[in-house]
Amino acid sequence: MTETLSPECAVILANISSYLDGELEATACAAIEAHCARCPRCAPIVQGLRRTIGLCQQAGALPLPDAVRARARASIRQLLDGAPAPHDET
């Protein structure tokens, strides 16, 4: 059985992306934070998205392994030369 969202939850969920991106005014952020402090439905969604964004940012900051970088350069070189890129079957 699926519960329907309250109007307040619907507004929160509609604005999560802007909130997490820091695009909302302070009063809107405070309202979302107050709602999440008392809403067992929205709080884990916001916390989970915040963690996911953090993990994605961390992953983007890690350097590529040398072997991956070398394969990417070789594939780009072959594409620029007009030759088919090699298939790595590993």
C-alpha positions in Angstrom: 0.0 0.0 0.0 1.4 3.4 -1.0 1.0 6.4 1.1 0.3 9.8 -0.5 2.7 12.6 0.2 1.6 15.5 2.4 1.6 18.9 0.6 4.6 19.9 2.8 6.6 16.8 1.8 5.8 17.3 -1.8 7.2 20.8 -1.7 10.3 19.6 0.1 10.9 16.8 -2.4 10.3 19.2 -5.3 13.0 21.5 -3.9 15.6 19.0 -2.8 17.9 19.5 -5.7 18.0 23.3 -5.4 18.5 22.9 -1.6 21.4 20.5 -1.9 23.0 22.7 -4.7 22.8 25.7 -2.4 20.5 27.6 -4.7 17.7 28.4 -2.2 17.4 31.4 0.0 18.3 31.0 3.7 14.6 31.0 4.8 13.7 28.2 2.3 16.7 26.2 3.5 15.7 26.7 7.1 12.2 25.5 6.3 13.5 22.3 4.7 15.8 21.6 7.6 13.0 22.2 10.1 10.7 19.9 8.1 13.4 17.1 7.9 14.1 17.4 11.6 10.5 16.2 12.3 9.7 14.2 9.1 10.8 10.5 9.2 9.9 10.3 5.5 11.9 13.2 4.0 14.9 13.2 6.4 16.4 9.9 5.1 15.9 11.0 1.5 17.7 14.3 2.0 20.5 12.6 4.0 20.9 9.9 1.4 21.1 12.3 -1.4 23.6 14.4 0.5 25.8 11.3 1.1 25.5 10.3 -2.6 26.5 13.8 -3.8 29.5 13.7 -1.4 30.6 10.3 -2.7 30.3 11.4 -6.3 32.4 14.5 -5.5 35.1 12.3 -3.8 35.1 9.9 -6.8 35.6 12.7 -9.2 38.6 14.0 -7.3 40.5 10.7 -7.4 43.1 10.3 -10.2 42.5 7.6 -12.7 44.8 4.6 -12.5 47.7 4.7 -14.9 46.5 1.7 -16.9 43.0 3.2 -17.4 44.6 6.5 -18.4 46.9 4.7 -20.9 44.0 2.8 -22.5 41.9 6.0 -22.8 44.8 7.8 -24.5 45.4 4.9 -26.9 41.7 4.8 -27.8 41.6 8.5 -28.4 44.8 8.3 -30.5 43.3 5.6 -32.6 40.0 7.5 -33.0 41.9 10.5 -34.2 43.9 8.5 -36.6 40.8 6.9 -38.0 41.6 3.4 -36.9 39.1 1.3 -35.0 39.7 1.4 -31.2 40.9 -1.9 -29.7 38.5 -4.0 -27.6 39.6 -4.9 -24.2 38.1 -8.2 -23.3 39.3 -8.3 -19.6 
